Amino acid sequence: MTGERLAIEVSRLTKRYGDATVVRDLTFTVAPGVVTGFLGPNGAGKTTTMRMMTGLVSPSSGTATIGGLPYARLAEPARTVGAMFDANAFHPGHTARDHLRVYAAMSGCPDGRVTELLDLLGFTGAADRRTRGFSTGMRQRLNLATALLGDPRVLLLDEPGNGLDPAGMSWLRDLLRRLADEGRTVLISSHVLSEVQQLVDDLVVIRRGELVAAGPLSRLAGPPTVLVTSPDAAALAAALPAGAVEPAGPGQLRVRGLDAPAVADLAAAHRLRVHELVTAHADLERLFLDLTSDPVAAP
C-alpha cells in the first residue's frame, strides 16, 4: 500500500440504535494529502461514524469505503488504516514496548518498527515502564504509536491531542502535517478548536448526526480581514472600495476583500498614515458555534 493515496468516501451513512438515530444520511469525502477536522458537539455522532469506517460498528444503512473498499474487504487492513479511539486500551502490567510488540505481531509488523516508533513518539526513556503509571498524554502518544505500527496510508484519530501539553501539541501538529504531506489521509476529531484551526485544511462538521458543512476551512471560514489602525482612518475609509470597509473602533477599520499589502499601497498612494496592519483570520470557534448551535425559537 506504500505511496497509495486513499480517499475515505462516506455515502448516506446511517446508524440507529432502537428508536434513536445517532448518525443520519451522512455523505462526505476525506481527501488524501490534507488534514481533515471532524467536528461536532458532544453526542453528534463523530466517534460512531469513525467506528463505522473501521467496521467496529455496523451501519444501519449506507456505506463507508477506504480506497473504494469497505474496511472488511481491505487486503491488509492494519497496514492500510491506523485508528486511535480509546486512550486506555492497555494492559496495566505491560510496558510500552510490550504493548507495541503484541500489536506488531498481530499485524505482521517487524520488531524493528516498534523501536522506530518508540523513538518517533518520544518513548525512548519510558519504553520499559508499565503503562499503569502513564499520564494521559503518554497514553495518547502510545495509542498513536499503535495506530502508526503498520505505516498506514489512512489515519482515523479521535481526540489525539487529549492530555498533551503545549509542547506535545506542537509536536503532534508537526507530525500530522508531515504525514499528510506524504499523501496520507488524516481525519481527526477534536474539541480543541484553537489547535484544529492551526492544523486542518478541510472540515467536516456534523450536528445531531447530520452533516451541516464540509469543505476547505478557507472556504467555510471566509476570507481573512485586515484590521487597520490609522490617524487618517476616515480619509482611508473614503479611499477604499465601497462596501469593503467598516469601523472597528476609534481610529480603526476592518477591511474585507483586500490583503494587507494592497491596503498599505492604497494608503501610501493617498499619502495617508498607517500605524498598524493586522491580518485577522476567521475564528473557528465562532464558525463552529454558528454551524452547530440550535436555532433560537421565535417568541
N, C-alpha and C positions, 0 to 999 in steps of 0.2 A: 504493500500500500504506500511505500515511501514516495513522496512527491505528489501524490494524487490530491486534487482539490475537490473535496466532497461537500456538497451543499446539503443542508437539512431542509426538507420540504414537509411542511405540515398542512394537511388539507382536510378541512371540515371536521377537525378532531373534536370529539365529544366524550365526556365521561360522566356517567350518572351512578350515584350510589342510592339505590331505592328511589325515593321521590326527589332527591336532591341532585341537581345538575351542577357539578363543580367546574366543568370545562364545557363550553358550548360553541360548537361550529367554528373552531379556530382555524384560520388559514394564514400562513406566513412562511417566508423563506429566510433561512440563516445562511448568508453567503460565506464562502471561504475567503481567507486573506484579510478579514476585518474582525474586530471585536464587536460583538453584538450584546447589548444590555437587554435583559429580560426583566421588565419592571411591572410592579403592580402592588396594591396594598396587601397586607396580611390576609390570607384566605382567598386571594384572587385566583388561585389555581396554577401558579407557576411551577411548584415542585411536582404536582400531579402531572402537568404537561411534560416536564423533563423526564419523569419516570416512565411515561408512555413512550417517549422517544427511545428508551433503552429496554423496553419490554418488561420492566418491573411492574407496570400497571397495564392492564389490557383496556384499550379504548372501547367505549360502548358503540361508537361508530367513527368513521373517518380513518385517516392514515397519517403516520409519521415515518418518513423514509430518510435514509442517510446514503448519499450517493446513489439514490434511486431504489434502494432496497430497505425493507424493514429490518430492524436490528436482528431479529431471529434468523434472517437469511444471509447475514454477513458471513463471509468465509472465515475471517479472523476477527471476531467482534472485539476482543480485548486489545488487539493491536490496531483497531480502527477507531474505537471510541473510548475515551477516558472520561469517566463520570465521577463527580465528587458530590455526595449528598450528606452523609452522616459523619460528623466530626468525632463521634465516639465509637466508631466501629473497630475497636482494637481490643485484643485480649490484654488485660491489665498486666499479666505476667510476662508478656513478650517485650523484647526490646524493639526499637525502631528497625534494626537490621533483620531481626527475626520476622517481623511483620512483613517487610518488603520481600524477603526470601520466600515466604509462604505464597504470596500473591504472584511473585515471579514464576514460581514452579507451576502454579495453576494456569498461567497464561503463556507458558513456554518461553519465558524470557531468561537470558543467561544471568548468572550471579554478578557478572561484570556490570550489568545495567543497575543493579542495586547499589553498588559502590558509586557509580556515576551520579545517581540521583541523590544519594546521601551528601555528596559534595555539592551538587547543584542547589539543593534545598537548605544548605547550611546546617546539616546534621552531623558533620564530621566529629564534633566533640560530644554528641549525645547519641550516637548510633547504638551504643550498647547499654543505654539506660532503659529501665522499664517504663512502658507507656503510662502506667498508673500515676506517675509523677509529672506527666507533661502538662504544661499550661494549655489554655485554649488555643493560643497562637501556634504552639508547637504541634498540637494535634492537627490544626489546619494545614500546616506545612507537610506533615506526614500523610495526611489524606490526599493532598495534591501530588505528592510523590507517588502514591499508589495509583492515582489516575494517569500519571505520566509513564508508568512502567513499560507499557507496550509501544512507546513512542507514537501515540495515536495521531491521526490526522484530524480528529474531531474531539473537542473538549466541551463537556457539559458541567459547569461548575456552579453549584448552589451556595451562595454566600461565601465565596472563597476568602474574603478579607476579614471574616468574623474573628475577633480576638487578636488581630495583628496590630502592632504598634505602628507609629508613623513610618519608621524605617522599614518595617515589614511591608507596609502598604506600597511604599515606593519600589521596593524590590519586586513585589507582585505585579505592579503596573509594568515595570520593565520586562519581566518575564513573559507576561501575556502579550505584550506588544511584539516582542521578538517572535513568539510562536505564531502570531497572526501574520507577521511579515514573511514567515516561511511558507505561507499559503495554507495554514491550518484554519479550521473552522472553530471559532471560540464563542461560546454562548455562556454568559454569566448572569446570574440573578444577584441582586444586592439591594439593601435598603440604605446604603451609604451613598447618597446621591452625589455628594461632592466628589467622591472618588470615581463614581461612574462617569461623571462629566469629564474628568481628566483622561479617561481611558477609552471609552467606547467610540466607535464610528457610527454604528447603527443602533436603533432602538426597536424593541417590540414591547408594547405597553398593553396590559390587559386589566380589566376590572370586572369582578364577579364572573370570571371565567370567559369573558368575551373580549375580543380584540377591539381596542379603541384607537390605536395608532401603530404604524410600522413604517420604517424608512430611515434614511440617514439622519443623524442627530442635527446636522447643519440645516436640513430642510424643515424638520419638525420644530426646531427651536427658532427658526427665522434668522435673518442676517444680523450680524453684530451692529451695535450703535456706537457712535463716537460721542463722548462727553467732552465738551469744550469749556474751558474757563478763560474768560476774556473780559478786560475792562471795556471793550468795544462790542459787547455782546449784541446790543440792539442793532448796530450797523452790520455786524456779521450775519445776523438773522435775516436782515433785509437782502443781503447779497447772496444768500444760499437759495437753492431752488425752492419754489413754493411747495409746501407740504412735506418738506424734508426735515424741518426743524421745529422744535418745541422748547419752551423754557424748562430748565431743570433746577432752577434756584437762582439766587442773586448772582448775576454775572456769569451764569452757566447756561449752556444749551445742550440739548440732546439731538444729534443729527443722525438721520437714517438714510441709507442709500448711497452714502459716500464713505470711503475709508479715511483714515487719519491723514495720510499724505495729501489726498485731494482737498480736505478741509484746510490743511496748512497752506497749500498752494493758493487756494482761493483767498484766504485771509491775507497772504503776502501780496497777491495781485492788487488788493484793495487797500493796502498799507494799514491793515488792522492788526492790533496786538493780540497775541495768543499766549497765555501763561501756562496752559496745560491742555494736553490732548490724551484722552484715555479711551482705548477700545474696550467696550463692555459687551461681553458675550451673553447670550440669553441664559437666564438662570434655570437650570434643570429642575430644581425643586419647584419653582413656580409652574413650569410646564407640566410636571408630574401631577401637581395638585389640580391644575386646570383640567387635565385629562381624566383623572380618576375620582374626583370628588363627585358625590351625588348631587344632582341639581337641587337647588332650594325650591321647595314647593311654593307656588304663588299664594299669597294670602287670600 
